[in-house]
């Protein structure tokens, strides 16, 4: 994962915590039960922070797991937005979706319109309601 100029990365924030608490990278990794090399990759922002590690860091530094996961999420989104190849694919996808919508609209059956010369409101061959016979008899008693 490349460094993101627009978002604080978990690695950068973790470096600050390590410095503030006067810890060593490898000492903290061992304390948290993490592989030292993997932990260094997190500090270099070449490896993402896991859910498990976010829980451990939250306990160690009095934060929340969400704090670490949100940092990772924001850094990942910033990285994706800066990725030119991904942005090109997104533009192509948007164009394909627009083209699909146009073809669907063009292929959709048209609503049936009124036939010329026909009066609206009644079907041919039917008598108006005032002329039809009633099937119910009315009692006048």
Backbone bond lengths (Angstrom), bond angles and torsions (degrees), N, CA, C in turn:
res aa  C-N    CA-C-N  psi(-1)  N-CA   C-N-CA  omega(-1)  CA-C   N-CA-C  phi
1 X - - - 1.440 - - 1.519 107.90 -
2 X 1.303 117.56 127.53 1.464 121.92 179.33 1.521 109.82 -81.64
3 X 1.298 114.73 155.76 1.466 119.27 178.60 1.521 109.72 -66.67
4 X 1.283 115.74 142.26 1.447 121.31 179.92 1.524 109.00 -105.78
5 X 1.324 117.86 124.84 1.457 119.41 -178.95 1.524 113.16 -73.14
6 X 1.347 117.81 -17.16 1.458 119.92 -174.44 1.526 113.96 -101.62
7 X 1.316 118.49 -9.83 1.460 120.19 -177.17 1.518 110.55 -132.44
8 X 1.309 115.69 143.44 1.464 119.87 172.87 1.518 106.96 -72.70
9 X 1.298 115.73 128.37 1.455 119.62 -179.30 1.524 109.93 -90.47
10 X 1.326 117.55 156.40 1.464 119.79 176.32 1.529 111.63 -57.61
11 X 1.333 116.51 -37.93 1.463 120.22 179.75 1.516 112.23 -63.13
12 X 1.330 116.91 -43.55 1.463 120.87 -179.95 1.527 110.95 -65.37
13 X 1.325 116.60 -42.55 1.463 120.27 179.25 1.520 110.22 -67.14
14 X 1.321 116.42 -40.68 1.461 120.82 179.27 1.531 111.21 -63.08
15 X 1.326 117.36 -39.04 1.469 120.83 175.73 1.524 110.81 -58.44
16 X 1.340 116.06 -41.75 1.469 120.10 178.51 1.527 111.35 -63.57
17 X 1.322 116.90 -42.43 1.463 120.61 177.96 1.530 110.86 -63.08
18 X 1.325 116.41 -42.37 1.470 120.58 179.81 1.529 109.97 -61.42
19 X 1.318 115.55 -42.50 1.470 120.21 179.40 1.526 110.83 -67.45
20 X 1.338 116.09 -46.13 1.466 121.45 -178.46 1.531 112.06 -61.80
21 X 1.323 116.74 -38.89 1.463 121.20 -178.91 1.537 112.30 -90.60
22 X 1.325 116.10 3.13 1.461 123.12 178.30 1.537 111.33 54.03
23 X 1.328 114.45 55.22 1.463 122.22 -179.44 1.523 109.72 -111.44
24 X 1.318 116.15 165.07 1.464 120.43 171.97 1.520 108.09 -103.16
25 X 1.335 115.19 149.56 1.471 120.31 179.92 1.522 111.16 -56.97
26 X 1.325 115.45 -51.27 1.462 119.39 -176.03 1.527 111.31 -69.89
27 X 1.332 117.27 -34.66 1.463 120.34 177.75 1.521 111.70 -63.92
28 X 1.336 116.29 -42.87 1.464 120.45 178.69 1.531 110.22 -67.06
29 X 1.314 116.66 -41.69 1.468 120.36 178.70 1.526 110.24 -57.38
30 X 1.314 116.11 -47.09 1.471 120.24 -179.97 1.522 111.46 -65.24
31 X 1.332 116.69 -40.71 1.465 120.76 179.58 1.532 111.04 -61.30
32 X 1.336 115.68 -36.44 1.464 120.63 -179.11 1.530 112.31 -87.77
33 X 1.334 116.76 -1.23 1.460 120.19 178.80 1.514 112.92 74.81
34 X 1.320 116.66 29.51 1.458 121.90 -178.29 1.521 110.68 -106.00
35 X 1.302 116.53 151.87 1.453 122.31 173.81 1.529 107.79 -66.12
36 X 1.325 117.37 131.52 1.460 121.80 -175.41 1.529 111.29 -61.73
37 X 1.329 117.66 -43.25 1.468 120.67 -179.13 1.537 110.92 -65.82
38 X 1.305 116.80 -41.34 1.464 121.18 177.77 1.525 109.87 -63.41
39 X 1.327 116.46 -42.13 1.458 122.02 -179.81 1.530 110.04 -62.57
40 X 1.322 117.45 -40.66 1.471 121.03 178.63 1.526 110.80 -65.07
41 X 1.328 117.33 -34.43 1.463 120.87 177.25 1.532 110.68 -65.91
42 X 1.321 116.17 -34.90 1.475 119.91 176.16 1.525 109.23 -65.22
43 X 1.334 116.98 -43.36 1.467 121.15 178.95 1.533 111.50 -63.72
44 X 1.324 116.85 -30.43 1.468 122.14 178.86 1.531 111.75 -86.75
45 X 1.308 116.84 -1.78 1.467 123.10 -178.28 1.523 112.88 62.88
46 X 1.318 116.62 31.31 1.462 119.86 174.58 1.528 110.83 -104.84
47 X 1.326 116.70 -2.79 1.461 122.40 176.19 1.523 107.99 -136.74
48 X 1.312 114.81 142.48 1.470 120.33 -179.40 1.525 110.97 -80.93
49 X 1.311 114.60 154.91 1.462 121.26 178.69 1.530 108.30 -82.76
50 X 1.312 117.25 137.83 1.467 121.45 -178.67 1.529 110.51 -91.62
51 X 1.310 115.41 165.97 1.466 121.49 176.00 1.530 109.30 -60.79
52 X 1.318 115.68 -44.47 1.466 120.38 -179.94 1.529 110.92 -58.76
53 X 1.316 116.34 -47.70 1.469 119.72 -179.42 1.523 110.96 -65.97
54 X 1.322 117.64 -35.21 1.469 119.59 178.52 1.526 110.58 -62.71
55 X 1.317 117.24 -37.07 1.473 120.77 177.26 1.528 111.06 -67.27
56 X 1.320 116.78 -41.55 1.466 121.16 179.24 1.529 111.70 -66.25
57 X 1.333 116.04 -43.61 1.468 119.76 178.94 1.525 111.60 -65.37
58 X 1.325 115.82 -37.87 1.467 120.20 178.47 1.531 110.31 -60.57
59 X 1.305 116.28 -44.58 1.469 120.92 179.06 1.526 110.67 -65.44
60 X 1.316 116.68 -44.29 1.465 121.56 -176.72 1.526 112.03 -65.05
61 X 1.332 117.22 -42.80 1.467 120.45 -172.23 1.527 114.08 -106.39
62 X 1.335 117.88 5.08 1.468 119.84 177.07 1.517 113.58 70.98
63 X 1.314 115.91 30.88 1.462 120.43 176.29 1.526 107.67 -108.17
64 X 1.314 116.00 -158.36 1.467 120.50 173.87 1.524 108.54 -119.78
65 X 1.308 115.51 158.19 1.465 119.63 175.56 1.523 109.76 -63.57
66 X 1.328 116.03 -35.46 1.469 120.14 178.66 1.526 111.83 -59.83
67 X 1.315 117.02 -36.21 1.466 121.62 178.32 1.524 109.61 -55.94
68 X 1.328 118.05 -49.10 1.465 122.56 -177.84 1.520 111.49 -70.65
69 X 1.322 116.89 -40.60 1.463 120.43 -179.86 1.527 110.51 -67.63
70 X 1.331 117.13 -39.16 1.469 120.09 177.58 1.529 111.20 -64.10
71 X 1.334 116.56 -39.64 1.472 119.36 175.14 1.530 110.41 -58.60
72 X 1.336 115.77 -45.22 1.468 120.45 -179.38 1.520 110.89 -63.90
73 X 1.321 115.92 -43.39 1.468 120.67 -178.56 1.530 110.52 -63.13
74 X 1.327 117.03 -46.86 1.466 120.70 -178.92 1.521 111.51 -64.89
75 X 1.322 116.51 -40.18 1.465 120.15 177.80 1.530 110.49 -64.94
76 X 1.329 116.75 -40.69 1.462 120.85 178.53 1.517 112.46 -64.80
77 X 1.333 116.69 -40.94 1.465 120.10 177.95 1.521 111.45 -66.20
78 X 1.331 116.38 -42.28 1.467 120.03 178.24 1.522 110.61 -62.13
79 X 1.317 116.19 -40.38 1.465 121.01 178.59 1.528 110.26 -63.96
80 X 1.317 117.07 -43.99 1.464 121.05 -179.79 1.530 111.25 -64.71
81 X 1.320 117.03 -39.87 1.471 120.73 179.37 1.525 111.50 -67.01
82 X 1.319 117.48 -28.19 1.461 121.86 179.22 1.528 112.54 -85.93
83 X 1.307 118.42 -7.11 1.455 122.98 -178.09 1.532 109.89 -81.19
84 X 1.331 116.21 108.39 1.461 121.05 -175.72 1.528 112.16 -61.71
85 X 1.318 117.58 -39.94 1.467 121.09 -179.38 1.532 110.83 -64.18
86 X 1.318 116.57 -42.50 1.461 120.42 178.26 1.524 110.66 -64.86
87 X 1.323 117.30 -41.81 1.462 120.52 179.38 1.526 111.30 -62.78
88 X 1.330 116.20 -36.45 1.469 120.37 176.65 1.529 109.98 -63.88
89 X 1.335 116.78 -43.94 1.467 120.63 178.80 1.526 111.44 -63.05
90 X 1.345 116.47 -38.27 1.473 120.48 179.07 1.520 110.11 -64.38
91 X 1.351 117.52 -43.33 1.467 120.58 178.42 1.517 111.29 -61.84
92 X 1.334 116.34 -41.97 1.469 119.96 178.04 1.522 111.12 -63.22
93 X 1.314 116.19 -38.68 1.455 120.57 178.91 1.527 110.65 -65.64
94 X 1.327 116.72 -43.68 1.464 120.16 178.38 1.523 110.72 -59.83
95 X 1.347 116.81 -42.42 1.458 120.72 179.15 1.525 109.95 -63.98
96 X 1.322 117.65 -42.98 1.465 121.25 179.91 1.524 110.59 -62.63
97 X 1.325 117.30 -39.78 1.466 120.77 179.25 1.522 109.92 -64.83
98 X 1.341 117.00 -44.11 1.464 120.04 178.47 1.525 110.73 -60.83
99 X 1.342 116.50 -43.40 1.462 120.58 178.61 1.525 111.03 -62.51
100 X 1.336 117.23 -40.76 1.465 121.28 178.63 1.523 111.03 -62.93
101 X 1.321 116.27 -42.69 1.472 120.45 -179.51 1.524 109.55 -63.72
102 X 1.337 117.13 -42.42 1.465 120.20 178.89 1.526 110.91 -61.82
103 X 1.336 116.91 -43.98 1.464 119.06 -177.99 1.521 110.86 -68.02
104 X 1.314 118.05 -34.04 1.467 121.29 177.50 1.523 109.68 -66.49
105 X 1.332 116.27 -44.01 1.467 119.91 179.78 1.526 110.47 -63.29
106 X 1.323 117.12 -40.67 1.470 120.58 -179.56 1.519 112.19 -70.44
107 X 1.322 118.04 -28.94 1.460 121.68 -178.48 1.522 112.46 -87.55
108 X 1.325 117.45 -14.36 1.465 120.56 -177.37 1.521 109.73 -66.36
109 X 1.324 116.64 139.83 1.469 119.11 178.70 1.528 110.20 -65.69
110 X 1.300 113.74 141.53 1.473 119.20 179.52 1.520 108.72 -74.38
111 X 1.325 115.40 148.62 1.463 119.54 176.18 1.522 108.00 -66.42
112 X 1.329 115.62 137.21 1.467 117.12 -179.23 1.520 110.27 -66.15
113 X 1.284 115.18 131.97 1.462 119.80 -179.81 1.514 109.85 -97.93
114 X 1.296 116.15 178.09 1.449 122.05 178.58 1.517 108.99 -76.12
115 X 1.314 115.81 135.79 1.451 119.18 177.71 1.523 108.25 -73.25
116 X 1.314 116.74 142.86 1.471 118.76 -179.19 1.531 110.99 -62.43
117 X 1.313 115.77 140.72 1.454 121.40 176.87 1.511 114.22 84.59
118 X 1.289 119.15 -1.79 1.453 122.06 -178.68 1.510 109.33 -102.56
119 X 1.331 115.62 135.54 1.455 119.51 179.25 1.518 109.61 -80.65
120 X 1.315 116.73 137.65 1.472 119.25 178.67 1.526 111.43 -72.57
121 X 1.304 116.74 154.71 1.448 120.20 170.94 1.507 116.34 107.04
122 X 1.315 119.63 -25.19 1.455 118.54 177.51 1.507 110.08 -145.61
123 X 1.327 113.70 151.90 1.453 119.36 -178.73 1.522 108.90 -84.61
124 X 1.318 116.60 148.13 1.471 118.79 -179.95 1.526 111.25 -62.94
125 X 1.339 115.86 143.08 1.456 120.74 177.21 1.511 113.93 90.03
126 X 1.299 118.77 -3.72 1.465 120.89 178.55 1.515 109.92 -102.70
127 X 1.318 113.81 145.39 1.459 119.33 177.53 1.518 108.69 -83.40
128 X 1.312 117.11 150.88 1.467 118.84 173.91 1.520 109.97 -60.01
129 X 1.294 118.72 155.64 1.463 124.04 -175.80 1.518 112.25 -58.07
130 X 1.325 118.49 -33.08 1.464 121.35 -178.58 1.519 112.15 -68.74
131 X 1.325 119.87 -24.30 1.452 123.57 -178.46 1.522 113.55 -94.69
132 X 1.330 118.58 -12.39 1.458 119.74 -176.56 1.526 109.79 -77.38
133 X 1.329 116.54 148.80 1.460 120.67 179.65 1.515 109.03 -83.20
134 X 1.295 115.96 145.89 1.459 121.64 -178.88 1.510 109.68 -88.96
135 X 1.308 117.26 139.27 1.451 120.71 178.68 1.507 110.82 -86.79
136 X 1.297 117.66 -10.16 1.466 121.95 179.40 1.517 109.28 -102.15
137 X 1.302 115.68 137.58 1.464 119.07 175.63 1.512 108.46 -97.00
138 X 1.286 113.41 144.12 1.454 117.70 179.79 1.515 109.68 -100.95
139 X 1.307 117.01 132.64 1.456 121.27 175.57 1.524 108.57 -85.00
140 X 1.293 115.44 129.29 1.452 119.22 178.97 1.503 112.09 -107.59
141 X 1.298 117.85 16.07 1.474 121.50 -178.30 1.479 110.99 -72.19
